[in-house]
Amino acid sequence: MQRRLSEIAGVVGARVIGDERLEVAGVASIASAKGSDLVFVEDEKHLASALESKAAAVVAGIFAENVESLKPLLIAANPRLAFARAAKLLHKHGRPAAGIHPAAVVHASADLGEGVAVDARAIVHEDAVVGGRTWIGAGCVIGKAATIGDDCA
């Protein structure tokens, strides 16, 4: 899903320097970035690599606010957190249908709320409680007597 930098900045608490109308479609590492991706750096020593990458834009810390760049920058006090929030925004996906995958293991004493989805190779141990509409992803392990709230993913 493509989003304008201005929209991303508003959601993640960053300030755009450069073309805020530019749209990005995903996030990536500096080395694997494509022309539609957003990357991030936490320190000055990696900024040059990010600016030279194929990425469309860079999330960076306050240290980069005075850097001259043709590539748009999203300046954030905590660039790692801003990047994580941007990734979540760009990769929104629907929840899977409720139910337990045949390759999942759910102990008979586990209490699953209404609308819970349990993916393949997930394990829900004895006496665990999983709240309604929660999604237990592939390979996740919910320990003995653990409690997970409603609407978690």
C-alpha positions as CSV (number, residue, x, y, z in Angstrom):
1,M,0.0,0.0,0.0
2,Q,1.5,3.3,-1.0
3,R,1.5,6.3,1.4
4,R,2.7,9.8,1.0
5,L,5.6,10.9,3.2
6,S,3.4,13.6,4.7
7,E,0.9,11.0,5.9
8,I,3.6,8.7,7.3
9,A,5.3,11.7,9.1
10,G,1.9,12.5,10.7
11,V,1.4,9.0,12.0
12,V,5.0,8.3,13.2
13,G,5.7,11.8,14.7
14,A,8.4,12.9,12.2
15,R,9.0,16.0,10.1
16,V,9.6,15.8,6.4
17,I,12.5,17.6,4.8
18,G,12.0,17.5,1.0
19,D,9.1,16.3,-1.1
20,E,6.4,15.4,1.3
21,R,4.1,14.3,-1.6
22,L,6.5,11.5,-2.5
23,E,4.9,8.1,-2.1
24,V,6.6,5.0,-0.7
25,A,5.3,1.4,-0.8
26,G,7.5,-0.5,1.7
27,V,10.4,-0.6,4.0
28,A,13.8,-2.2,3.6
29,S,17.4,-2.3,4.7
30,I,19.8,0.1,3.1
31,A,21.4,-2.8,1.1
32,S,18.2,-4.2,-0.3
33,A,16.1,-1.0,-0.8
34,K,14.3,-0.4,-4.0
35,G,13.1,2.9,-5.4
36,S,9.8,2.7,-3.6
37,D,11.2,1.9,-0.2
38,L,11.8,3.7,3.0
39,V,15.0,3.0,5.0
40,F,16.3,4.3,8.3
41,V,19.5,5.2,10.1
42,E,20.1,5.7,13.8
43,D,23.4,7.5,13.6
44,E,25.5,9.7,11.3
45,K,27.9,7.1,10.2
46,H,25.3,5.3,8.1
47,L,23.6,8.4,6.7
48,A,25.7,8.6,3.6
49,S,25.0,5.0,2.7
50,A,21.3,5.5,3.2
51,L,21.3,8.7,1.0
52,E,23.3,6.8,-1.7
53,S,21.0,3.8,-1.6
54,K,18.1,3.1,-4.1
55,A,15.6,4.0,-1.4
56,A,13.0,6.7,-2.0
57,A,13.4,8.3,1.4
58,V,15.2,8.0,4.7
59,V,14.0,8.1,8.3
60,A,16.8,9.6,10.4
61,G,17.4,11.2,13.7
62,I,17.7,14.9,14.6
63,F,21.4,14.7,13.6
64,A,20.3,14.8,9.9
65,E,18.0,17.8,10.0
66,N,20.6,20.2,8.4
67,V,21.9,17.7,5.8
68,E,21.6,18.8,2.2
69,S,19.9,16.0,0.3
70,L,17.9,15.5,-2.9
71,K,16.4,12.5,-1.2
72,P,13.5,13.3,1.3
73,L,14.2,12.8,4.9
74,L,11.8,12.1,7.7
75,I,13.4,13.5,10.9
76,A,12.4,11.8,14.1
77,A,13.6,11.9,17.7
78,N,13.6,8.1,17.7
79,P,14.2,7.0,14.1
80,R,14.0,3.2,15.0
81,L,10.5,3.7,16.5
82,A,9.4,5.9,13.6
83,F,10.6,3.3,11.1
84,A,8.7,0.5,12.9
85,R,5.5,2.6,12.9
86,A,6.0,3.3,9.2
87,A,6.5,-0.4,8.5
88,K,3.2,-1.2,10.3
89,L,1.4,1.5,8.4
90,L,2.8,0.4,5.0
91,H,2.2,-3.3,5.6
92,K,-1.4,-3.3,6.9
93,H,-3.0,-6.5,6.2
94,G,-6.3,-8.1,7.2
95,R,-6.6,-10.5,10.0
96,P,-6.9,-14.2,9.0
97,A,-10.2,-15.9,9.4
98,A,-10.9,-17.3,12.9
99,G,-10.0,-20.9,13.5
100,I,-7.2,-23.2,14.3
101,H,-4.9,-24.3,11.4
102,P,-4.6,-28.1,11.1
103,A,-0.9,-27.9,11.7
104,A,-1.3,-25.9,15.0
105,V,-1.3,-27.5,18.4
106,V,-3.7,-26.2,21.0
107,H,-3.9,-28.0,24.4
108,A,-7.4,-29.1,25.3
109,S,-7.3,-27.0,28.5
110,A,-6.5,-23.8,26.7
111,D,-9.2,-21.2,26.6
112,L,-9.5,-19.5,23.2
113,G,-11.8,-16.5,23.0
114,E,-14.3,-15.8,20.2
115,G,-12.8,-15.1,16.8
116,V,-9.3,-16.3,17.6
117,A,-7.0,-17.3,14.7
118,V,-4.2,-19.8,15.3
119,D,-1.7,-20.2,12.4
120,A,0.3,-23.3,11.3
121,R,2.9,-24.6,13.6
122,A,1.7,-22.4,16.5
123,I,1.5,-24.0,19.9
124,V,-0.9,-23.0,22.7
125,H,0.1,-24.8,25.9
126,E,-2.1,-26.0,28.7
127,D,-4.2,-23.5,30.7
128,A,-3.3,-20.6,28.4
129,V,-6.0,-18.0,27.9
130,V,-6.2,-16.2,24.5
131,G,-8.6,-13.2,24.3
132,G,-11.2,-12.7,21.6
133,R,-10.2,-11.8,18.0
134,T,-6.5,-12.4,18.8
135,W,-4.2,-13.8,16.1
136,I,-1.5,-16.3,17.0
137,G,0.9,-16.2,14.1
138,A,2.7,-19.1,12.5
139,G,5.3,-20.7,14.8
140,C,4.3,-18.7,17.9
141,V,4.4,-20.4,21.2
142,I,2.0,-19.4,24.0
143,G,3.3,-20.8,27.2
144,K,1.6,-22.7,30.0
145,A,-1.0,-20.6,31.8
146,A,0.0,-17.5,29.8
147,T,-2.7,-14.9,29.2
148,I,-3.0,-12.9,25.9
149,G,-5.6,-10.1,25.8
150,D,-8.3,-9.3,23.2
151,D,-7.5,-8.0,19.7
152,C,-3.8,-8.8,19.8
153,A,-1.7,-9.8,16.8
